[in-house]
Amino acid sequence: MAAEYDFIIVGSGPAGGTLAYFLAQSPKKPNILILEAGSDNSDNNLRVDGKRWLTFMNKDMNYGYKTAPQTDANNREIDYSRGRGLGGSSAVNFGVFTVGAKDDYDEWSRLVEDPGESFFGWDRTKARLKKLETFHGRAPVTLENGTKYVSPRLEDHGSNGPLQVGFPAEWEDTVAPFLDQSENFGFPLNPDHNSGNPLGMSALISSAHNGRRSTARDLLQAIESLPNVTILTSSPVQRLVFDPSGLKKNPKVIGVESNSTKYLATKEVILCAGSLDTPKILMHSGIGPADQLSQFSIPLVHPNEAIGQNLRDHGFCPLVYLRKTPPLSDRARFYSSPTAQEEALAQWSKDGTGPWAKFACQTGIGFFKLPKLVSSPEFLALPEDEKSFLNQPTIPHWEIFSHFPIHWFMPEAFPTLTENTMFDYTCLLVFLYNAQARGSVSLQSSDPNVPLVFDPKFLSHPYDRRAAVEALREALRYTRTERFIEEHKIQDDGGVIAAPPTWDSKGEPGEEPSDEDLLDYWRNTISSSWHMSGTVKMGRAGEKDAVVDRKFKLMGVEGLRVADMSVAPVLLSGHTQAGAYLTGVAAAERILEDYGM
């Protein structure tokens, strides 16, 4: 006999974990099963704040997906990592907690709701944020004039939610000067990028507190001892189970199959496996594009050509410059000394303090518009609705991100890390926002344990290429200023580790790079931001690209909802883990309302 539950939630990442957290605490105590493909990720050392960049590389916790060769990125296969285990991708991501723009959520509402409704709008979203987070919103007491950089309205943030977010207790000594340099260049300071208006340069809000990363596993730990909650790890879901009596006319999902075991749901199954794996479960269950299912001999249950389409993502490229010696800060000494890192881990294990709670735990993050972009032919050729959205007052066109420890990601470009090696560098990441390319995920096997083919089509749209060029050009204008060169102590020869050709042999600003130079650099270096969205898109009945309705229900199939970033009809203007958590809250509200719970 198959085990039976009220609700089955597939996936334990930010969306699934949050959904489970709020459903489980309903006064009606629904019986909930959470199925996670990976392990329990219970080792406390996986939560070291400053090691978030290394945890990402843990092969036991990361599916290690790759894209298909990208035609417009020199046929490179690009890393498309996803988290594995309790907490999902929040267990391996970089902890960036950016909600996005007010206008993102108002646009989501406009796209899927009737006039006058605002379930997905900013006001409701802000209320969900307050339910979700415990916000630690103060600058370090040791930081002089800290309120210049950090002064959020605390009444706009949560104080009793399950997710710990905010600013670290100690900042590296180069963070505040970087923010000052940005302001001097003309990037205005924004004291709270999660206010609904992210525009400006901010100190980063992270999903961490007191040196410890906070992940979706925290939400699951809060409910795992409840008698109405069951969590099973090492339980990947291969396919859905249907009620055989209505399979031909009115398909109804009644459960899931995991490793040849069936689990039944008396109310609903909710897929929260993410933009890459939720479509896989649907397709291997017979829900998806008919021609793909036929090609791999998967019986068709419910055709929907839009499943697996509309893949969207942000891309980024790096700018890296070596500094003069001696190092500008003690970051270089720490990163070049295995002994110092080992001692720091012992200190962190004791009280959550020390270098692993400091280095690369605070960064600058800035979101900006590009005035030149909106007058370009590529922008003017966009549909009117898209142009209107991109011109909304809180929507950024690009992002800049500082203090990224890139030596772990491109070690071949740096000196050997030994205790006697002193090296220092400045790294900025340049992100392209609101890319217009629409990629896809598609079947490549009849085996449900084989990943789909992931093709985000990076840089394939003319607007994306123009926006990428203009964003990189603006970032280079910043790094070529005399103050930036002087305060970052860039080497006299330009110190270029990774940058387009903009420096002459004396280290002075050289000839302005051409559009083709900048685009070539993007093609050679673009990475995914791992913000995959849209492959099971939310929309209105009858729309060609719509899969789920505004209640997260998969249209044409009973007993099934999808609640993860695959449903997002908007590519949010930020790093999308916060959006995934908020999607889980919204889905919980819908379900609690529908069942009077």
C-alpha positions as a printed NumPy array, in Angstrom:
array([[  0.   ,   0.   ,   0.   ],
       [  1.268,   3.459,  -0.861],
       [  1.665,   5.957,   1.964],
       [ -1.016,   8.675,   1.976],
       [ -0.797,  12.383,   2.895],
       [ -2.91 ,  15.5  ,   2.468],
       [ -0.201,  17.382,   0.567],
       [  2.986,  16.226,  -1.088],
       [  5.65 ,  18.88 ,  -1.698],
       [  8.382,  17.927,  -4.146],
       [ 11.581,  19.856,  -3.41 ],
       [ 12.883,  21.487,  -0.234],
       [ 14.481,  24.655,  -1.569],
       [ 13.372,  28.213,  -0.744],
       [  9.954,  27.812,  -2.365],
       [  9.216,  24.282,  -1.155],
       [ 10.621,  24.829,   2.329],
       [  8.636,  28.029,   2.783],
       [  5.437,  26.475,   1.485],
       [  5.837,  23.574,   3.906],
       [  6.618,  25.945,   6.799],
       [  3.39 ,  27.904,   6.449],
       [  1.123,  24.965,   5.533],
       [  2.345,  22.806,   8.408],
       [  1.397,  25.402,  11.023],
       [ -2.202,  25.747,   9.914],
       [ -4.59 ,  25.111,  12.842],
       [ -6.092,  22.274,  10.81 ],
       [ -2.743,  20.442,  10.833],
       [ -2.697,  19.005,   7.304],
       [ -0.556,  15.922,   6.898],
       [  2.423,  16.94 ,   4.735],
       [  5.131,  14.936,   2.996],
       [  8.251,  16.717,   1.722],
       [ 10.369,  14.773,  -0.737],
       [ 13.98 ,  15.826,  -1.354],
       [ 16.268,  14.197,  -3.905],
       [ 19.493,  14.934,  -1.977],
       [ 20.749,  14.41 ,   1.554],
       [ 19.984,  16.274,   4.776],
       [ 22.897,  18.779,   4.551],
       [ 23.09 ,  18.712,   8.352],
       [ 26.807,  19.451,   8.833],
       [ 27.064,  22.808,  10.607],
       [ 30.315,  23.584,   8.764],
       [ 28.213,  23.949,   5.614],
       [ 26.846,  27.153,   7.148],
       [ 30.101,  29.131,   7.436],
       [ 29.199,  32.545,   6.051],
       [ 32.53 ,  33.34 ,   4.393],
       [ 32.701,  29.847,   2.894],
       [ 29.479,  30.251,   0.944],
       [ 31.622,  30.538,  -2.183],
       [ 33.302,  27.183,  -1.49 ],
       [ 30.166,  25.353,  -0.386],
       [ 28.865,  26.06 ,  -3.887],
       [ 31.564,  23.737,  -5.224],
       [ 30.602,  20.799,  -2.993],
       [ 29.781,  18.093,  -5.53 ],
       [ 27.6  ,  16.201,  -3.057],
       [ 25.346,  19.255,  -2.769],
       [ 25.361,  20.495,  -6.363],
       [ 23.881,  18.826,  -9.43 ],
       [ 26.644,  20.425, -11.497],
       [ 24.438,  20.943, -14.544],
       [ 25.835,  22.528, -17.715],
       [ 24.068,  24.38 , -20.486],
       [ 23.984,  23.238, -24.058],
       [ 26.756,  24.878, -26.112],
       [ 25.817,  28.561, -26.371],
       [ 25.903,  29.696, -29.993],
       [ 26.338,  33.368, -29.081],
       [ 28.954,  32.653, -26.42 ],
       [ 31.535,  30.909, -28.599],
       [ 29.793,  27.548, -28.17 ],
       [ 30.782,  27.366, -24.517],
       [ 28.958,  25.022, -22.136],
       [ 28.246,  27.236, -19.131],
       [ 27.888,  26.152, -15.516],
       [ 24.218,  25.761, -14.594],
       [ 24.546,  24.592, -11.004],
       [ 21.569,  23.752,  -8.807],
       [ 21.544,  22.818,  -5.131],
       [ 20.903,  19.286,  -3.953],
       [ 19.703,  18.323,  -0.473],
       [ 17.591,  19.963,   2.201],
       [ 17.508,  23.667,   1.497],
       [ 17.88 ,  23.162,  -2.246],
       [ 19.895,  25.859,  -3.95 ],
       [ 19.838,  28.023,  -0.815],
       [ 22.287,  25.486,   0.658],
       [ 24.912,  26.262,  -1.997],
       [ 24.124,  29.742,  -3.279],
       [ 26.06 ,  32.919,  -2.504],
       [ 23.56 ,  34.192,   0.06 ],
       [ 22.571,  37.316,  -1.872],
       [ 19.152,  38.394,  -0.576],
       [ 17.724,  40.913,  -3.027],
       [ 13.957,  41.169,  -3.316],
       [ 13.96 ,  43.052,  -6.607],
       [ 11.939,  46.039,  -7.73 ],
       [  8.474,  47.211,  -6.752],
       [  7.648,  47.373, -10.448],
       [  8.612,  43.693, -10.932],
       [  5.792,  42.593,  -8.664],
       [  3.293,  45.104,  -9.985],
       [  4.103,  43.811, -13.48 ],
       [  3.598,  40.215, -12.274],
       [  0.178,  41.265, -11.036],
       [ -0.647,  43.034, -14.299],
       [  0.292,  39.992, -16.367],
       [ -1.749,  37.39 , -14.49 ],
       [ -4.543,  39.143, -12.578],
       [ -7.753,  40.962, -13.382],
       [ -7.752,  44.767, -13.109],
       [ -7.962,  45.89 ,  -9.495],
       [ -6.405,  42.739,  -8.067],
       [ -2.988,  42.924,  -6.449],
       [ -2.214,  39.529,  -4.932],
       [  1.204,  39.524,  -6.619],
       [  1.749,  43.286,  -6.365],
       [  4.366,  45.026,  -4.259],
       [  2.167,  45.823,  -1.243],
       [  1.281,  42.164,  -0.723],
       [  4.857,  41.135,  -1.462],
       [  6.226,  43.496,   1.176],
       [  3.825,  41.992,   3.719],
       [  5.113,  38.516,   2.792],
       [  8.684,  39.664,   3.239],
       [  7.867,  40.755,   6.78 ],
       [  6.39 ,  37.321,   7.553],
       [  9.407,  35.558,   6.101],
       [ 12.416,  37.346,   7.557],
       [ 14.06 ,  38.307,  10.783],
       [ 15.963,  41.339,   9.574],
       [ 19.197,  42.383,  11.262],
       [ 19.421,  45.798,   9.704],
       [ 22.138,  47.673,  11.548],
       [ 25.643,  48.518,  10.409],
       [ 28.582,  47.262,  12.501],
       [ 29.082,  49.359,  15.632],
       [ 32.761,  49.738,  14.671],
       [ 31.921,  51.305,  11.295],
       [ 32.31 ,  55.055,  11.353],
       [ 29.278,  56.853,   9.927],
       [ 27.615,  53.496,   9.305],
       [ 24.146,  54.975,   8.784],
       [ 25.434,  56.618,   5.621],
       [ 25.584,  53.154,   4.072],
       [ 22.892,  51.296,   6.046],
       [ 19.704,  53.002,   7.21 ],
       [ 16.699,  50.866,   6.28 ],
       [ 13.242,  51.575,   7.599],
       [ 12.986,  48.748,  10.106],
       [  9.182,  48.961,  10.082],
       [  9.31 ,  47.746,   6.461],
       [ 11.071,  44.537,   7.476],
       [ 10.238,  41.447,   9.495],
       [ 11.407,  40.835,  13.037],
       [ 10.09 ,  37.353,  13.779],
       [ 10.356,  35.312,  10.572],
       [ 12.197,  32.005,  10.178],
       [ 14.857,  33.304,   7.756],
       [ 17.766,  35.306,   9.182],
       [ 18.901,  38.126,   6.874],
       [ 20.891,  41.335,   7.208],
       [ 24.44 ,  42.667,   7.461],
       [ 27.504,  40.989,   9.001],
       [ 28.815,  42.208,  12.346],
       [ 32.211,  43.087,  10.856],
       [ 33.049,  44.486,   7.43 ],
       [ 36.307,  44.346,   5.547],
       [ 38.105,  47.677,   5.667],
       [ 37.756,  48.176,   1.888],
       [ 33.951,  47.96 ,   1.7  ],
       [ 33.048,  51.455,   2.953],
       [ 35.764,  53.112,   0.798],
       [ 34.348,  51.262,  -2.222],
       [ 30.896,  52.658,  -1.475],
       [ 32.414,  56.133,  -1.137],
       [ 34.216,  55.765,  -4.476],
       [ 30.963,  54.701,  -6.092],
       [ 29.179,  57.75 ,  -4.747],
       [ 32.014,  59.975,  -5.961],
       [ 31.719,  58.469,  -9.449],
       [ 28.029,  59.293,  -9.557],
       [ 26.42 ,  56.096,  -8.291],
       [ 24.066,  57.346,  -5.539],
       [ 24.016,  55.38 ,  -2.296],
       [ 20.899,  53.376,  -1.51 ],
       [ 20.601,  52.488,   2.212],
       [ 18.212,  49.548,   1.581],
       [ 18.075,  47.72 ,  -1.736],
       [ 15.058,  45.739,  -0.467],
       [ 12.863,  48.817,  -0.058],
       [ 11.128,  48.212,  -3.38 ],
       [ 13.532,  50.526,  -5.196],
       [ 16.926,  48.837,  -5.653],
       [ 18.475,  51.618,  -7.75 ],
       [ 21.801,  52.922,  -6.447],
       [ 24.821,  51.418,  -4.712],
       [ 24.118,  49.504,  -1.506],
       [ 25.711,  47.376,   1.145],
       [ 24.541,  43.846,   0.442],
       [ 21.805,  42.195,   2.49 ],
       [ 22.627,  38.497,   2.849],
       [ 20.772,  35.464,   4.142],
       [ 23.088,  35.134,   7.133],
       [ 23.435,  36.284,  10.739],
       [ 26.224,  36.089,  13.326],
       [ 28.53 ,  34.431,  10.823],
       [ 26.072,  31.638,   9.996],
       [ 24.242,  31.204,   6.724],
       [ 20.475,  30.878,   6.886],
       [ 18.932,  28.524,   4.328],
       [ 15.562,  26.966,   3.63 ],
       [ 16.657,  24.124,   5.87 ],
       [ 16.04 ,  26.502,   8.81 ],
       [ 12.359,  26.617,   7.892],
       [ 12.207,  22.841,   7.709],
       [ 13.962,  22.467,  11.068],
       [ 11.255,  24.633,  12.601],
       [  8.539,  22.153,  11.574],
       [ 10.254,  18.771,  11.263],
       [  9.278,  17.685,  14.776],
       [  5.575,  18.375,  14.16 ],
       [  3.496,  15.175,  14.039],
       [  1.887,  16.232,  10.751],
       [  5.195,  16.648,   8.875],
       [  7.275,  13.933,   7.189],
       [ 10.539,  14.754,   5.422],
       [ 12.207,  12.134,   3.252],
       [ 15.667,  12.689,   1.763],
       [ 17.346,  10.674,  -1.023],
       [ 13.917,  10.586,  -2.641],
       [ 13.998,  12.034,  -6.16 ],
       [ 10.599,  12.089,  -7.841],
       [ 10.568,  10.46 , -11.262],
       [  6.941,  11.022, -12.213],
       [  3.439,  11.878, -11.07 ],
       [  0.744,   9.318, -10.304],
       [ -2.687,   9.838, -11.896],
       [ -6.166,   8.661, -11.027],
       [ -6.647,   5.99 , -13.703],
       [-10.402,   6.511, -13.889],
       [-10.126,   9.983, -15.403],
       [ -6.881,   9.719, -17.269],
       [ -8.272,  10.19 , -20.768],
       [-10.77 ,  13.013, -20.221],
       [ -9.902,  14.773, -16.971],
       [ -6.395,  13.975, -15.703],
       [ -6.077,  14.186, -11.92 ],
       [ -2.83 ,  13.831,  -9.996],
       [ -3.16 ,  11.698,  -6.881],
       [  0.48 ,  11.205,  -5.941],
       [  4.087,  10.788,  -7.012],
       [  6.53 ,   7.997,  -7.656],
       [ 10.001,   8.071,  -6.121],
       [ 12.468,   5.223,  -6.569],
       [  9.617,   2.81 ,  -7.384],
       [  7.647,   3.812,  -4.267],
       [  4.315,   5.571,  -4.626],
       [  3.133,   8.281,  -2.242],
       [ -0.485,   9.426,  -2.491],
       [ -1.991,  12.854,  -1.824],
       [ -5.635,  13.219,  -0.82 ],
       [ -5.592,  16.936,  -1.642],
       [ -2.715,  18.041,  -3.867],
       [  0.805,  17.546,  -5.125],
       [  2.882,  20.744,  -5.322],
       [  6.017,  20.727,  -7.457],
       [  8.812,  22.936,  -6.093],
       [ 11.762,  21.369,  -7.901],
       [ 12.813,  24.544,  -9.711],
       [ 12.943,  25.835, -13.258],
       [ 15.172,  22.997, -14.494],
       [ 13.659,  19.972, -12.759],
       [  9.955,  20.776, -12.363],
       [  9.532,  20.622, -16.18 ],
       [ 11.397,  17.311, -16.194],
       [  8.943,  15.738, -13.736],
       [  6.021,  17.071, -15.761],
       [  7.359,  15.795, -19.077],
       [  8.193,  12.334, -17.761],
       [  4.643,  12.211, -16.398],
       [  3.163,  12.866, -19.843],
       [  2.518,  16.592, -19.381],
       [  4.317,  18.771, -21.904],
       [  5.097,  19.258, -25.613],
       [  3.508,  16.372, -27.519],
       [  6.306,  16.016, -30.065],
       [  8.992,  15.699, -27.396],
       [  7.011,  13.13 , -25.44 ],
       [  6.372,  11.133, -28.592],
       [ 10.061,  11.212, -29.544],
       [ 10.948,   9.505, -26.269],
       [  7.918,   7.176, -26.146],
       [  6.356,   8.854, -23.103],
       [  2.551,   8.416, -23.144],
       [  0.81 ,  11.77 , -23.527],
       [ -1.532,  12.65 , -20.645],
       [ -1.958,  16.389, -21.154],
       [ -0.337,  18.39 , -23.978],
       [  1.084,  21.836, -23.276],
       [  3.657,  23.184, -25.697],
       [  4.715,  25.958, -23.299],
       [  6.182,  23.63 , -20.67 ],
       [  9.955,  23.984, -20.804],
       [  9.8  ,  27.179, -22.855],
       [ 10.392,  30.799, -21.731],
       [ 13.625,  30.035, -19.842],
       [ 15.128,  33.314, -18.616],
       [ 18.265,  34.064, -16.641],
       [ 20.704,  36.844, -15.802],
       [ 24.263,  36.628, -17.083],
       [ 27.398,  38.287, -15.731],
       [ 31.039,  38.864, -16.625],
       [ 34.033,  39.691, -14.357],
       [ 36.477,  42.59 , -14.193],
       [ 39.626,  41.713, -12.208],
       [ 42.712,  43.836, -11.574],
       [ 45.819,  43.036,  -9.522],
       [ 46.9  ,  45.535,  -6.891],
       [ 50.368,  46.678,  -5.945],
       [ 52.163,  45.072,  -3.024],
       [ 52.088,  45.189,  -0.062],
       [ 48.42 ,  44.188,  -0.02 ],
       [ 45.824,  46.888,   0.529],
       [ 44.05 ,  44.786,   3.146],
       [ 44.515,  41.645,   5.215],
       [ 42.101,  39.75 ,   2.946],
       [ 45.035,  38.677,   0.744],
       [ 47.001,  37.405,   3.733],
       [ 44.04 ,  35.374,   4.897],
       [ 43.246,  33.868,   1.515],
       [ 46.881,  32.942,   0.906],
       [ 47.325,  31.166,   4.262],
       [ 45.797,  27.717,   4.82 ],
       [ 46.946,  27.941,   8.439],
       [ 45.056,  31.193,   8.997],
       [ 41.952,  29.706,   7.419],
       [ 42.14 ,  26.621,   9.637],
       [ 42.518,  28.754,  12.759],
       [ 39.622,  30.935,  11.609],
       [ 37.378,  27.892,  11.221],
       [ 38.099,  26.91 ,  14.832],
       [ 37.166,  30.429,  15.922],
       [ 33.983,  30.342,  13.859],
       [ 33.019,  26.966,  15.338],
       [ 33.444,  28.447,  18.811],
       [ 31.379,  31.629,  18.513],
       [ 30.604,  32.463,  14.871],
       [ 33.177,  35.269,  14.677],
       [ 36.528,  35.818,  13.015],
       [ 37.766,  36.006,   9.432],
       [ 35.24 ,  33.465,   8.1  ],
       [ 32.488,  35.789,   9.335],
       [ 34.156,  38.807,   7.732],
       [ 35.913,  38.237,   4.41 ],
       [ 33.571,  38.266,   1.397],
       [ 30.599,  38.408,   3.771],
       [ 29.867,  42.039,   2.924],
       [ 29.989,  43.407,  -0.607],
       [ 28.81 ,  46.376,  -2.549],
       [ 25.877,  45.799,  -4.86 ],
       [ 24.492,  48.382,  -7.226],
       [ 21.551,  48.497,  -9.615],
       [ 21.397,  51.164, -12.311],
       [ 19.7  ,  52.367, -15.435],
       [ 21.493,  53.058, -18.724],
       [ 20.101,  56.251, -20.281],
       [ 21.956,  55.589, -23.52 ],
       [ 20.371,  52.162, -23.809],
       [ 16.789,  53.392, -24.007],
       [ 17.553,  55.49 , -27.076],
       [ 19.23 ,  52.619, -28.917],
       [ 17.65 ,  50.998, -31.988],
       [ 17.65 ,  47.671, -30.137],
       [ 15.539,  49.1  , -27.313],
       [ 13.196,  50.971, -29.656],
       [ 12.509,  47.742, -31.563],
       [ 11.101,  46.016, -28.453],
       [  7.338,  45.542, -27.994],
       [  5.609,  48.523, -26.419],
       [  4.729,  46.644, -23.227],
       [  8.353,  45.631, -22.732],
       [  9.641,  49.155, -23.345],
       [  7.116,  50.503, -20.862],
       [  8.207,  47.971, -18.248],
       [ 11.928,  48.672, -18.723],
       [ 11.224,  52.377, -18.296],
       [  9.419,  51.934, -14.983],
       [ 11.131,  53.979, -12.262],
       [ 12.45 ,  51.087, -10.137],
       [ 13.58 ,  48.717, -12.919],
       [ 17.39 ,  48.48 , -13.358],
       [ 19.164,  47.677, -16.61 ],
       [ 22.359,  46.318, -15.043],
       [ 24.091,  45.493, -11.775],
       [ 27.597,  45.799, -10.363],
       [ 28.833,  43.559,  -7.532],
       [ 32.078,  44.006,  -5.578],
       [ 34.412,  41.95 ,  -3.354],
       [ 33.745,  38.674,  -5.143],
       [ 36.504,  36.135,  -4.217],
       [ 37.096,  35.117,  -7.797],
       [ 40.427,  33.374,  -7.179],
       [ 38.46 ,  30.268,  -6.225],
       [ 36.62 ,  30.327,  -9.546],
       [ 39.531,  31.068, -11.885],
       [ 42.592,  29.906,  -9.881],
       [ 44.699,  29.495, -13.012],
       [ 44.886,  33.299, -13.276],
       [ 46.355,  33.84 ,  -9.805],
       [ 49.63 ,  33.084,  -7.992],
       [ 49.861,  29.805,  -6.119],
       [ 48.183,  30.141,  -2.742],
       [ 50.831,  29.505,  -0.103],
       [ 51.601,  31.112,   3.228],
       [ 54.467,  33.023,   1.615],
       [ 52.44 ,  34.336,  -1.306],
       [ 51.044,  37.81 ,  -0.888],
       [ 48.569,  38.807,  -3.556],
       [ 45.703,  41.217,  -3.789],
       [ 43.139,  42.089,  -6.431],
       [ 39.958,  44.02 ,  -7.083],
       [ 37.065,  42.13 ,  -8.619],
       [ 33.794,  43.528,  -9.9  ],
       [ 31.029,  41.521, -11.537],
       [ 28.846,  43.132, -14.202],
       [ 25.323,  41.718, -14.538],
       [ 22.953,  42.065, -17.48 ],
       [ 19.328,  42.557, -16.425],
       [ 16.022,  41.938, -18.183],
       [ 17.569,  39.978, -21.028],
       [ 15.036,  39.403, -23.786],
       [ 16.299,  35.987, -24.88 ],
       [ 13.865,  33.16 , -24.263],
       [ 15.554,  29.812, -23.891],
       [ 14.225,  26.324, -23.255],
       [ 14.652,  23.082, -21.366],
       [ 13.903,  19.931, -23.325],
       [ 13.979,  16.161, -23.124],
       [ 17.036,  14.198, -24.15 ],
       [ 16.138,  10.775, -22.754],
       [ 13.229,   8.586, -21.743],
       [ 15.031,   8.019, -18.42 ],
       [ 13.575,  10.419, -15.803],
       [ 16.893,  10.458, -13.937],
       [ 18.674,  12.066, -16.915],
       [ 18.7  ,  15.882, -16.836],
       [ 16.964,  17.895, -19.52 ],
       [ 18.886,  19.892, -22.11 ],
       [ 19.253,  23.457, -20.853],
       [ 19.56 ,  26.188, -23.471],
       [ 19.236,  29.745, -22.09 ],
       [ 20.358,  31.245, -25.432],
       [ 22.648,  33.791, -23.796],
       [ 23.292,  36.936, -25.897],
       [ 21.048,  35.706, -28.705],
       [ 18.766,  38.764, -28.69 ],
       [ 19.91 ,  42.111, -30.183],
       [ 18.731,  43.999, -27.101],
       [ 20.765,  41.719, -24.826],
       [ 23.926,  42.366, -26.818],
       [ 23.366,  46.127, -26.759],
       [ 22.589,  46.154, -23.02 ],
       [ 25.623,  43.98 , -22.293],
       [ 27.922,  46.335, -24.209],
       [ 26.557,  49.475, -22.551],
       [ 26.674,  47.975, -19.044],
       [ 30.267,  46.829, -19.453],
       [ 31.28 ,  50.174, -20.924],
       [ 29.819,  51.987, -17.915],
       [ 31.605,  49.654, -15.499],
       [ 34.901,  50.257, -17.319],
       [ 34.422,  54.002, -17.074],
       [ 34.254,  53.499, -13.321],
       [ 37.339,  51.273, -13.072],
       [ 39.355,  53.674, -15.255],
       [ 38.823,  56.719, -13.065],
       [ 41.909,  58.145, -11.387],
       [ 40.365,  57.708,  -7.928],
       [ 39.539,  54.043,  -8.532],
       [ 43.068,  53.321,  -9.788],
       [ 44.665,  55.213,  -6.912],
       [ 42.528,  53.913,  -4.048],
       [ 42.587,  50.33 ,  -5.262],
       [ 46.342,  50.637,  -5.901],
       [ 46.01 ,  49.055,  -9.321],
       [ 49.387,  47.96 , -10.681],
       [ 51.189,  50.362, -13.007],
       [ 50.756,  48.057, -15.994],
       [ 47.004,  47.994, -15.45 ],
       [ 47.096,  44.76 , -13.463],
       [ 44.612,  43.119, -15.802],
       [ 43.595,  39.605, -14.848],
       [ 40.23 ,  39.719, -16.595],
       [ 39.046,  42.771, -18.541],
       [ 38.581,  43.939, -22.129],
       [ 41.565,  45.667, -23.781],
       [ 41.388,  49.179, -22.306],
       [ 44.83 ,  49.774, -20.807],
       [ 48.009,  50.799, -22.579],
       [ 51.487,  49.652, -21.559],
       [ 51.867,  52.437, -18.972],
       [ 48.66 ,  51.646, -17.157],
       [ 46.976,  54.819, -18.328],
       [ 43.504,  54.662, -19.848],
       [ 43.952,  53.635, -23.441],
       [ 41.718,  53.909, -26.454],
       [ 38.002,  53.485, -25.846],
       [ 37.081,  49.841, -26.554],
       [ 34.815,  49.178, -29.486],
       [ 31.395,  47.585, -29.204],
       [ 32.835,  44.457, -30.769],
       [ 35.674,  44.346, -28.216],
       [ 33.172,  44.487, -25.379],
       [ 30.826,  41.965, -26.955],
       [ 33.711,  39.574, -27.58 ],
       [ 34.615,  39.831, -23.914],
       [ 31.063,  38.922, -22.938],
       [ 31.085,  35.985, -25.336],
       [ 34.31 ,  34.677, -23.827],
       [ 33.417,  35.179, -20.166],
       [ 29.649,  35.259, -19.642],
       [ 28.433,  33.074, -16.781],
       [ 24.958,  32.225, -15.622],
       [ 23.775,  33.938, -12.454],
       [ 21.844,  30.735, -11.66 ],
       [ 18.583,  32.749, -11.654],
       [ 16.668,  30.414, -13.964],
       [ 12.988,  31.367, -14.236],
       [  9.853,  30.984, -16.308],
       [  9.787,  27.421, -17.67 ],
       [  6.289,  26.672, -16.282],
       [  5.048,  30.201, -16.705],
       [  2.067,  31.659, -14.857],
       [ -0.538,  33.364, -17.029],
       [ -4.146,  33.628, -18.061],
       [ -6.256,  30.833, -19.501],
       [ -5.974,  30.735, -23.265],
       [ -2.581,  32.423, -23.449],
       [ -0.193,  30.466, -25.638],
       [  2.707,  30.559, -23.171],
       [  0.722,  30.032, -19.957],
       [  0.999,  26.8  , -17.956],
       [ -0.245,  27.597, -14.439],
       [ -2.951,  30.002, -13.351],
       [ -2.742,  32.746, -10.728],
       [ -3.479,  30.175,  -8.009],
       [ -0.434,  28.142,  -9.073],
       [ -2.684,  25.394, -10.465],
       [ -1.499,  23.646, -13.591],
       [ -4.241,  24.386, -16.107],
       [ -6.005,  21.297, -17.436],
       [ -4.832,  18.962, -14.663],
       [ -6.497,  18.541, -11.265],
       [ -4.686,  18.06 ,  -7.972],
       [ -1.438,  19.674,  -9.14 ],
       [  0.226,  23.008,  -8.467],
       [  3.66 ,  24.392,  -9.228],
       [  5.247,  26.813,  -6.758],
       [  8.814,  27.762,  -7.608],
       [ 10.618,  30.228,  -9.874],
       [  9.554,  28.269, -12.936],
       [  6.162,  29.989, -12.681],
       [  7.544,  33.545, -12.591],
       [  6.269,  35.564, -15.586],
       [  8.848,  38.285, -14.787],
       [ 12.619,  37.876, -14.488],
       [ 12.996,  39.627, -11.143],
       [ 15.454,  42.506, -10.893],
       [ 17.802,  40.861,  -8.428],
       [ 19.304,  37.58 ,  -7.305],
       [ 16.275,  35.35 ,  -7.22 ],
       [ 16.512,  33.343,  -3.99 ],
       [ 14.38 ,  35.97 ,  -2.221],
       [ 11.835,  35.719,  -5.021],
       [ 11.718,  31.951,  -4.576],
       [ 11.043,  32.295,  -0.841],
       [  8.322,  34.862,  -1.53 ],
       [  6.763,  32.586,  -4.149],
       [  6.531,  29.884,  -1.479],
       [  4.734,  32.296,   0.866],
       [  2.31 ,  33.336,  -1.874],
       [  1.517,  29.73 ,  -2.796],
       [  0.907,  28.877,   0.858],
       [ -1.549,  31.765,   1.12 ],
       [ -3.439,  30.501,  -1.933],
       [ -3.651,  26.932,  -0.635],
       [ -4.622,  27.915,   2.914],
       [ -7.366,  30.107,   1.482],
       [ -8.651,  27.475,  -0.952],
       [ -8.949,  24.842,   1.776],
       [-10.228,  27.147,   4.511],
       [ -7.164,  26.43 ,   6.627]])
